[in-house]
Amino acid sequence: MNATPPSRRAAKRRPLLIALAVLVLVAVFALFLIVGPGPMAFTKGHKVGLSDYQAANPSGAPAALAQASLIKKGEYLAKAADCLVCHTATGGEAYAGGFAFVLPFGTLYSTNITPDKATGIGNYTDAQFLAAVHRGVRHDGANLYPAMPFTSYTYMTDADALAIKAYLFSLAPINSPNKPNALAFPFNQRWAMGVWSALFNANERFEPDTEKSAEWNRGAYLAEALAHCGECHTPRNLAFALNNRKKFGGALTAGWRAYNISSDKQSGVGAWHDEELIAYLARGHAAGHGSAAGPMGEAVDESFSQLTPEDVRAIVAYLRSVPGSVSSDLPATLAPAAPDSHKEGLATADSRGKQVYEGACVSCHGWSGISDISEYATLTGARAVNDPHATNVAQIVLAGMKRSTPAGITEMPGFGAAYSDSDIAAVANYVTTRFGSSASNLNAAEIAKMRRETAQ
């Protein structure tokens, strides 16, 4: 029997090897696209460990709390990290968990982080707490889902994380069993989060950039390691990890639109003045830009408004440096005030939207969109009104909003219980058409979906 010559065997293997090489290249390229850069890779500056940084330490509590107790410092840091909002169910006890994250593939519930030993974190050691914060690993070794933003908290220093632990352990323990998650297969396979974390969690502490100012580094630490701004404002890739190639470019989060906060001057905040950004973060309103509502309103109330003016200004300094990311679905220019008379510029063929607006909205917002009652009620210039998706307009009509103003509390009631899904869609479409740059086209089914996504 004649043996196959080596040259012929090699020729037969060659197509297989080529196919294998192509598959490897495709896999590497796909992994490159999915994993992407880290949140501060855009700076390109020289980064060093905190121990080697010569300027003011960007981590920790602010100078005003330099002499405060560890618990007091931890309380400030917990507010900066916005722990309360996610770990408190609507109408529930603070930090006792039960807040629902409604996702396309099911519902996750936040956990009890009071020091209760049976249902909370009362048995966590320092090492176990750090593992949860930095690596998303529970005290029993199980992986946490990234609704807990450990991919951002991983940049927090050990000292700051343990200060937060000291504050949480100073609270009264609350016996409140954690709700079981309701996730569809394969997302209910918790072990898979270990693989996800290996790909998308850097498990690194914050490193200052020596080419940036101390204020910038403080702002970077607050925005990335604590406030985790990117978790809402950065779009996600196919694996539901942050796509930092479009950093701060805006995303749909928890049924609300988290708008572009990059330095792009058209669809981001590049054209905002510093004082406008500071006012929006500290008070939840910037004249000519609108008011914070939904998750952003909660972040203002429970986090940003609790920070020192110096820390808010540092965050703004950092935001200014984030490269512009264009949101092509947002208008380049904002609409001017509408005619003051409702007889002019009907603006929509859907008379029902106008009827709802006239019955429920005009007394506060006016026909021109410029409120005679409060600047907080002015619609002209608001990003939500100029968003052709009308997502946040509809959500505000459904849920209402409340802001603390220098003159007291300004509140808009929610109309979700009073009006049908088709009514809410109609009035949202009327508002964007009359007062915005382009008309939205929401329907009743989309409003029903919004209700489900924000239901608690």
C-alpha positions, 0 to 999 in steps of 0.5 A: 500500500502506497503512503500518501506523500507528505506534500499531499497530506500538507495540501489537504490540511492547508484549507483546515488550517486556513479556516481555523486561522480565520476563525481565531482572527474573527474571535479575537476581533469580536472579543476586541469589539466587545471588551473595548477600552476602560472608562478612563482610557481616553485620557492617554496621560501618565497614570500612577498608583495613589501611593506615588501621586504627589498632588492632593489625594483624589479619593476619600471624603472632602477636606471639609470632613478631614476631622470627621469620624470614619462613619461620617466619612463613610456616610458621605461616600455612600451618598456619593456612590448613591447606594440608598436609591438602588437598595431601597424599594419604593415605600420600603425601609432604607437600605433594606433592598427589594428595589426592582430592576426590570430588564429585557430578560427578567427582573432583578431585586436589590439586596438588603445591605443593613447590618442584619446578620440573618438577611443583610450583610451583618456577617460580612468581613472586611475582605468579603465586603471588598470582594463584593464591591470590587469583584462582584463576589458575594460572601458565599462565593456566588457572583453578583449580577452587574446591576450592582455596579462593581465594574465601576466600584472596582476603582474605589480604594479599599479605604473608601469602601471600608468607610462605607462599610463602617457607615452601613454597619452603624445603621439599625439592622433590618430583618428583610429577606431578599426577594428571589430574582425572576430571570429567564434562561440562560440569564438565571445562571449565576455562575456565568457572571463569573465569566462575564466579570472576567471579561468586563471587570478590570478589578483595578483601583483608581490611578490618578493622571499626573498630567491632569489637575488635582481637581480633574482627578478628584472629579474622575474619581467621583464620576467613575469610582463612586457616582458610576455615571457611565452605568446609565449614560454609556451605551452597552454592547451585545454582552450588556457591558459598557461600550466606552468607545461611545463613553457618556453618549447616552443610553436607555436605562430603566425605561428612561433616557439617560442623555448624552453627557459627553463634551459634544456641543450639539447632542451632549453638554459641551455647549452648557456653561459650567454654572449650568452643569453645576446647577443641574447636578446640585439642584436638578435644574438648569435654566434653558435645559430642563429639570432632572426626573426619574433615575437622574432626579433620584441621583440629584436628590440622594447623591449629587445635591449632598456633595460639597460645591467643590466636589460638584465642580470637580465632576464638571471639570471631568465631564468637560474632558470626555471626548464628544460622542454624537447622538445622531437621533437627537436634534442639533438645535432646540425649538424656540418658544411656541405661539402663546395662543392655542389657536395658532400652530395646532401642531398635531392632527391628534386632537386628543393630545391637545385635549389632555394638555389643555385639561391637565398641563396648560395651567402650569406649562402655558401654551408657549411652553414658558411657565408663568409659575416656575422656571422648573415648569418651563418646557422650552429648551428642555432636552426631554421635550426636544427628544423625538423619542419622547421617552422622558416626557411620557415617563414624567407624565406617568410618574410626575416629578418633584424638585427642591427649589430656592423657593421651596418644593416644586412638584408635578403630579403623576397622571399615570393613574388618571389617563390611559396609555393612549392618552399618555402617548397622545399628550407626549406626542403633542408636547414634543410636536408643539414645543420640541424640534421634531414630533414623536410618534409614541403609541399605547403599547409603548406606554404600557411597556414603560409602565412595566419597566418602571413598576415597583 
